[in-house]
Amino acid sequence: MFAYFQRNLLLALEGINQNKFRALLTALGIIFGVFAVVAMLAIGNGAKKSILDQLKIIGTNNIVINSIPPDPTGETDEDDRSKSEKKSFSPGLTLLDVESIKNLVPDIENLSFESGSDAKILYEKNTLKSKCLAVNNDFFEINNLILYKGTYFTTHHEKGGARVCVLGANAASRLFLGKNPLGRTVKANNVIFTVIGVLKRRMISKEALTKLDINNYSNNIFIPMETFRLRIDNKIRIGSEDVKRSNDDESKIQNYHQLDRVVVKVKDAAKMESSAALISRLLLRRHNNQPDFEIKVPELLIKQQQSTQETLNFILAVIAGISLLVGGIGIMNIMLASVLERIKEIGLRRSIGATEKDIVYQFLLEAVCISLAGGVIGVILGIGGAKLIAAYADIVTEISFSSILVSFVIAVGIGIIFGIMPAKKAAKMDPITALRTE
C-alpha cells in the first residue's frame, strides 16, 4: 500500500515540477488564506491572553469605589449652577462607609480599603520618593499582590497601630541594594517602621495600568490603616476646611476623604451589577446625596472589551475563510485546466494499465501537494506577520501550536475538497478518445 501511494505521489510531484510557475500561482490563494488564518489566530490568542492577564491583575467579581477629591478652587463643574447655591455636607468616603457596606450588602467575599499620602522613604543614606498606603490585609489578596518574602500584617498589627510595613519590590531593591530587608527599619513621614514583608515583582504594561485604573504598587510602602490614622494622618477630624466646605466657601478646599479607594469582592458574579447599584444608593444616602465618589466594575468593562475582540476575531475569520475559499476555487480551476492539457498523458497511462483509482490519486495528490506547500509558506508568513503586528501595531499576539496545526489541516482539506472534481474528471476519460485528442 505504501509503495502504491509513493508511486502516485512521485507522479504528482513530477507533474508539479513540470509546471512550477503555474503551481506557484495556484498556491497563492492558499498562501494568503493560511497567512490570514495564522495571523488572525495569533491576534485572537494574544487578545485572550491579555484579557486573562488583566482579570488576573484586577481580580474577579470586584466593585471599585473611588473617592472624588474636591476641586481645589471650590467651584463645581456644572456651568448652570449658581456659585451661591448651598451644597449639603458630605463626610467623604470613610471607614464608617466600609462598615455599612459590610453590614448591608449581602454575599461579600472580601473587602479592601486604602488611604495614601506622598512619602520619602529613608534607609541609611538611601532615599526613595514614594507613596505610603494605609491598607488592610484583604487589600493584598484582592489586588493579587504576592509576597516574595516575609509576612503580611497580623491582626495585632492591624488593630494595635504597630509600626510595621510591607515594601513593594522596586522600593525594597532600591533602598536595600541586595541586602535582606526583613527586620530592618525604614523611615517614612517621620515614623520608623520595621519591614516585615516584601512583595513579589509583577510585570504590567503602562497601557494596562492606565486602562484598568490600577497601580503597579512596586514603589510603595504599605502600613496598617490604624497605624496611618494614629501616627500619620487620620483625615477625618473636623476642622476649618470642613466649615468652609459646609458653607460652600470659595476658598481652597483640601481633600476631605478618609479613604481613597474601597474594593468590594462579591461571591457571585451575577450579582455584581445589583450589588454596585445597592452600594451606590447606600453611599449617596450616607453622603447626603453628594456624588463625591465613583463606582466601577472593571470585570464588566473587560467583558465588553472581550465581546468587541470576539467580534473582530469573527470578522478576521470570515476574511481568512473567503481567502481560503478563493484559493480553493483557484486550485480547482487550475487542476481542471491541467486535466485538459494532459489528456494524452491520461490516455497513455490508462492504456498501459493505470486504473481510474490511479488517475484519481495522481491528480488529487497534486492538488494536496500544492495546497500543502501553500500552507507551509502561509504559516511562515503568518508567523512573521504576527510578529510584525506585535512590534509595530502595539498589539499582543500569541502563536500556538494548535493554530499552526489547524492551518495545515485546512490547507490539506482544501486540496482534497477542491481537487476531487478535477481528479474524477480525469479518471472518467475514455483512454482511446484521450489518445486520439490533439
C-alpha positions in Angstrom: 0.0 0.0 0.0 2.9 2.4 0.9 4.6 1.6 -2.4 1.4 2.3 -4.3 1.0 5.6 -2.5 4.6 6.5 -3.0 4.4 5.8 -6.8 1.4 8.1 -7.2 3.0 10.8 -5.0 6.1 10.8 -7.2 3.9 11.1 -10.3 2.1 14.0 -8.7 5.3 15.8 -7.8 6.7 15.3 -11.3 3.5 16.9 -12.7 4.0 19.9 -10.4 7.7 20.1 -11.3 6.9 20.4 -15.0 4.7 23.4 -14.3 6.4 25.2 -11.4 5.1 28.7 -12.2 1.5 27.5 -12.6 1.8 25.6 -9.3 3.0 28.8 -7.5 0.2 30.9 -8.9 -2.3 28.1 -7.9 -0.8 28.1 -4.3 -1.0 31.9 -3.9 -4.7 31.8 -2.8 -3.8 29.2 -0.1 -0.7 31.1 0.9 -2.6 34.3 1.7 -5.5 32.4 3.2 -3.3 30.4 5.6 -1.4 33.6 6.4 -4.6 35.3 7.3 -5.7 32.3 9.5 -2.4 32.2 11.4 -2.2 35.9 11.9 -5.9 36.0 13.0 -5.5 33.2 15.5 -2.3 34.9 16.8 -4.2 38.1 17.3 -7.2 36.3 18.9 -5.0 34.3 21.2 -3.0 37.4 22.2 -6.2 39.3 23.0 -7.5 36.4 25.0 -4.2 36.2 27.0 -4.2 39.9 27.5 -7.8 39.8 28.8 -7.0 36.9 31.2 -3.9 38.7 32.4 -6.0 41.8 33.1 -8.5 39.8 35.0 -5.7 38.2 37.0 -4.4 41.6 37.9 -7.7 43.2 39.0 -9.2 40.0 40.3 -12.7 38.8 39.5 -16.1 39.9 40.9 -14.6 43.3 42.1 -16.5 46.5 42.6 -14.2 49.5 42.9 -15.3 52.6 44.8 -13.0 55.7 44.2 -13.3 58.9 46.2 -13.6 62.1 44.1 -11.4 64.8 45.7 -13.0 68.3 45.6 -12.0 70.9 43.1 -9.2 72.9 44.9 -10.9 76.2 43.8 -14.2 75.1 45.4 -16.0 75.5 42.1 -18.4 72.9 40.7 -18.3 71.5 37.1 -21.9 72.4 36.5 -22.0 75.6 34.4 -25.6 76.3 35.1 -25.3 76.0 38.9 -25.0 79.2 40.8 -21.9 79.6 42.9 -24.0 80.8 45.7 -26.1 77.6 45.8 -25.6 75.7 49.1 -24.2 72.2 48.9 -25.1 69.5 51.5 -22.3 68.5 53.8 -20.7 65.1 53.0 -18.3 63.4 55.4 -16.5 61.8 52.4 -15.5 58.2 52.0 -14.8 56.8 55.4 -14.3 53.6 57.4 -17.9 54.0 58.6 -19.0 53.6 55.0 -16.9 50.4 54.9 -18.7 49.1 58.0 -22.1 50.0 56.5 -21.2 48.1 53.3 -20.2 45.1 55.3 -23.4 45.1 57.2 -25.9 45.8 54.5 -24.5 44.4 51.2 -25.0 40.6 51.0 -22.6 38.0 49.6 -19.4 39.9 50.2 -16.3 37.7 50.0 -13.6 40.3 50.6 -13.4 44.0 51.2 -10.3 46.1 51.0 -9.7 49.8 51.6 -6.7 52.1 51.1 -5.7 55.7 52.0 -2.4 57.2 51.0 -0.1 60.1 51.2 3.2 61.1 49.5 6.2 59.9 51.3 10.0 59.9 51.3 11.4 56.6 52.5 14.9 56.5 54.0 17.2 53.7 54.8 20.7 54.7 55.9 21.8 57.0 53.1 19.3 55.7 50.5 16.1 57.6 49.8 13.1 57.0 47.6 10.2 59.2 46.7 7.2 57.0 47.1 3.7 56.8 48.4 2.7 55.5 51.8 -0.5 53.4 51.5 -2.6 52.5 54.6 -4.4 49.2 53.8 -5.9 46.1 55.4 -4.8 42.5 54.7 -7.7 42.0 52.2 -6.0 44.6 50.0 -3.1 42.3 49.1 -5.4 39.4 48.2 -7.9 41.5 46.1 -5.0 43.2 44.2 -3.2 39.9 43.7 -0.1 41.2 45.4 2.0 38.1 46.3 4.7 38.0 49.0 8.2 37.4 47.8 9.5 37.1 51.4 8.2 37.8 54.9 4.6 38.1 56.1 1.5 40.3 55.7 0.0 42.2 58.6 -1.3 40.2 61.6 -4.5 41.0 63.5 -2.3 42.6 66.2 -0.6 44.8 63.6 -3.9 46.0 62.2 -5.6 46.7 65.5 -2.7 47.9 67.6 -1.3 50.5 65.3 2.0 48.7 65.1 4.9 50.4 63.3 5.5 47.7 60.7 5.5 47.9 56.9 5.5 45.8 53.7 7.6 47.1 50.8 7.0 46.9 47.1 9.6 45.0 45.0 11.2 48.1 43.5 11.2 50.0 46.7 13.0 47.2 48.5 15.6 46.7 45.8 16.4 50.4 45.5 16.6 51.0 49.3 18.5 47.9 50.4 20.7 47.3 47.3 20.8 43.5 47.7 20.5 43.3 51.5 17.7 41.3 53.1 15.1 44.0 54.2 13.3 41.8 56.7 13.7 43.0 60.3 15.4 46.2 59.2 13.9 49.7 59.8 13.0 52.4 57.4 11.7 56.0 58.0 8.7 57.4 56.2 6.7 60.5 57.1 8.9 60.9 60.2 7.9 57.5 61.5 10.2 54.5 62.0 8.8 51.2 60.5 10.1 47.7 60.7 10.0 45.8 57.4 8.1 42.5 57.8 7.5 41.7 54.2 8.5 42.3 50.5 6.1 41.9 47.6 6.9 39.9 44.5 7.6 41.9 41.4 4.9 41.7 38.7 5.2 43.0 35.1 2.3 45.1 33.9 2.3 47.3 30.8 1.7 51.0 31.2 -1.3 50.7 28.8 -2.9 48.1 31.1 -2.3 50.2 34.2 -4.0 53.2 32.5 -6.8 51.2 31.0 -7.6 49.4 34.2 -7.0 52.4 36.5 -4.7 50.4 38.7 -1.3 50.9 40.3 1.7 48.7 39.9 2.5 49.2 43.7 6.1 48.4 43.1 7.5 51.6 44.6 5.0 51.8 47.5 5.3 51.3 51.3 2.3 49.6 52.9 1.3 50.1 56.5 -1.8 49.1 58.6 -4.7 51.6 58.4 -4.8 52.0 62.2 -1.1 52.9 62.2 -1.7 55.5 59.5 -4.6 57.0 61.5 -2.7 57.2 64.8 0.8 58.2 63.6 0.5 60.0 60.2 -2.9 61.4 59.2 -6.5 60.5 60.3 -8.0 62.7 57.6 -11.4 62.7 59.3 -11.1 65.3 62.1 -13.4 68.3 61.9 -11.5 71.5 61.1 -11.7 74.8 59.3 -11.8 73.0 55.9 -15.0 71.3 56.9 -16.6 74.5 57.9 -15.6 76.1 54.6 -17.0 73.1 52.8 -20.3 73.2 54.7 -20.7 77.0 53.9 -19.7 76.5 50.3 -16.8 78.9 50.7 -14.9 79.8 47.6 -11.6 79.3 49.3 -9.4 76.3 48.5 -10.7 73.1 49.9 -8.5 70.2 50.8 -9.3 66.5 50.2 -11.7 65.6 53.0 -12.0 61.8 52.2 -10.6 59.4 54.8 -10.3 56.7 52.2 -9.1 56.9 48.7 -10.5 53.6 47.4 -12.6 50.7 48.6 -12.8 47.4 46.7 -15.7 45.0 47.3 -15.4 41.5 46.1 -18.7 39.7 45.8 -19.1 35.9 45.8 -21.5 35.7 42.8 -20.5 37.4 39.5 -24.2 37.6 38.5 -24.9 39.9 41.5 -22.2 42.4 40.7 -24.4 45.0 39.0 -27.1 44.8 41.6 -24.5 45.0 44.4 -22.9 48.0 42.7 -26.3 49.7 42.5 -27.0 48.9 46.2 -23.7 50.3 47.2 -24.3 53.5 45.2 -27.6 54.1 46.9 -26.2 53.4 50.3 -23.3 55.8 49.9 -25.4 58.6 48.4 -27.7 58.3 51.5 -24.7 58.5 53.8 -23.1 61.4 51.9 -26.3 63.5 51.8 -26.9 62.8 48.1 -23.4 64.3 47.2 -21.9 62.1 44.4 -18.3 62.6 45.7 -17.4 59.0 44.8 -17.5 56.9 41.6 -18.2 53.2 41.3 -16.6 51.0 38.6 -17.0 47.3 37.8 -13.7 46.5 35.9 -14.7 43.0 35.1 -17.7 44.2 33.2 -15.6 46.7 31.3 -13.1 43.9 30.4 -16.0 41.6 29.3 -17.2 44.4 27.0 -13.7 44.6 25.6 -13.7 40.8 25.2 -17.0 40.9 23.3 -15.6 43.6 21.0 -12.5 41.5 20.4 -14.6 38.4 19.7 -16.5 40.3 17.0 -13.2 41.5 15.5 -11.9 37.9 15.5 -15.1 36.7 13.8 -14.6 39.4 11.1 -11.0 38.3 10.6 -12.0 34.6 10.5 -14.6 35.5 7.7 -11.9 37.3 5.7 -9.5 34.4 6.1 -12.2 32.0 5.1 -13.0 33.9 2.0 -9.3 34.0 1.1 -9.1 30.2 1.5 -12.3 29.7 -0.5 -10.9 31.8 -3.3 -7.7 29.8 -3.1 -9.6 26.5 -3.2 -11.6 27.6 -6.3 -8.3 28.6 -7.9 -6.9 25.1 -7.3 -9.9 23.5 -8.8 -9.8 25.8 -11.9 -6.1 25.2 -12.5 -6.5 21.5 -12.0 -9.4 21.3 -14.4 -7.2 23.2 -17.0 -4.4 20.8 -16.2 -6.6 17.9 -17.0 -7.5 19.3 -20.4 -3.8 19.9 -21.1 -2.8 16.4 -20.1 -5.4 14.4 -21.9 -2.8 12.4 -23.9 -0.9 11.7 -20.7 -4.0 10.4 -19.1 -4.9 8.3 -22.1 -1.4 6.8 -22.2 -1.4 5.8 -18.6 -4.8 4.2 -18.9 -3.8 2.3 -22.0 -0.8 0.7 -20.2 -2.8 -0.4 -17.2 -3.5 2.5 -14.9 -6.9 2.3 -13.2 -9.3 5.1 -12.6 -8.2 5.0 -8.9 -4.6 5.6 -10.0 -5.6 8.7 -12.0 -7.7 10.0 -9.1 -4.8 9.6 -6.7 -2.4 11.3 -9.1 -4.4 14.4 -9.6 -5.7 14.5 -6.1 -2.2 14.3 -4.7 -1.1 17.1 -7.0 -3.8 19.4 -5.5 -3.0 18.3 -2.0 0.8 18.9 -2.5 0.1 22.4 -4.0 -2.2 23.4 -1.1 0.2 21.9 1.5 3.1 23.8 0.1 1.0 26.9 0.1 0.1 26.1 3.7 3.8 25.9 4.8 4.6 29.2 3.1 1.4 30.7 4.5 2.3 29.6 8.1 5.9 31.0 7.8 4.5 34.3 6.5 1.7 34.3 9.2 4.3 33.8 12.0 6.4 36.7 10.6 3.3 38.8 10.1 2.1 38.2 13.6 5.5 39.3 15.0 5.5 42.4 12.8 1.9 43.3 14.0 3.1 42.9 17.6 6.1 45.0 17.0 4.6 47.9 15.1 0.9 48.0 15.9 1.3 47.6 19.7 -1.0 44.6 19.7 -0.3 41.5 21.8 -0.1 38.3 19.6 0.5 34.7 20.6 1.3 31.9 18.1 0.3 28.5 19.4 1.0 25.0 18.0 -2.7 24.4 17.7 -3.1 27.4 15.3 -0.3 26.0 13.0 -1.9 22.5 13.1 -5.3 24.0 12.2 -3.7 25.8 9.3 -2.1 22.6 7.9 -5.4 20.7 8.3 -7.3 23.5 6.5 -4.7 23.5 3.7 -4.8 19.7 3.2 -8.6 19.8 3.4 -8.9 22.4 0.7 -6.6 20.4 -1.5 -8.8 17.3 -1.1 -12.1 19.1 -1.4 -11.3 21.2 -4.4 -9.1 18.5 -6.0 -11.7 15.8 -6.1 -13.7 17.1 -9.1 -10.7 17.5 -11.4 -9.3 14.2 -10.3 -12.6 12.4 -11.0 -13.0 14.1 -14.3 -9.5 12.9 -15.4 -10.2 9.4 -14.2 -13.5 9.1 -16.2 -11.9 9.9 -19.5 -12.1 7.2 -22.2 -8.4 6.2 -22.9 -9.0 5.7 -26.7 -10.7 9.1 -27.0 -7.9 10.6 -25.0 -5.2 9.2 -27.2 -6.9 10.5 -30.3 -7.1 14.0 -28.9 -4.8 16.5 -30.5 
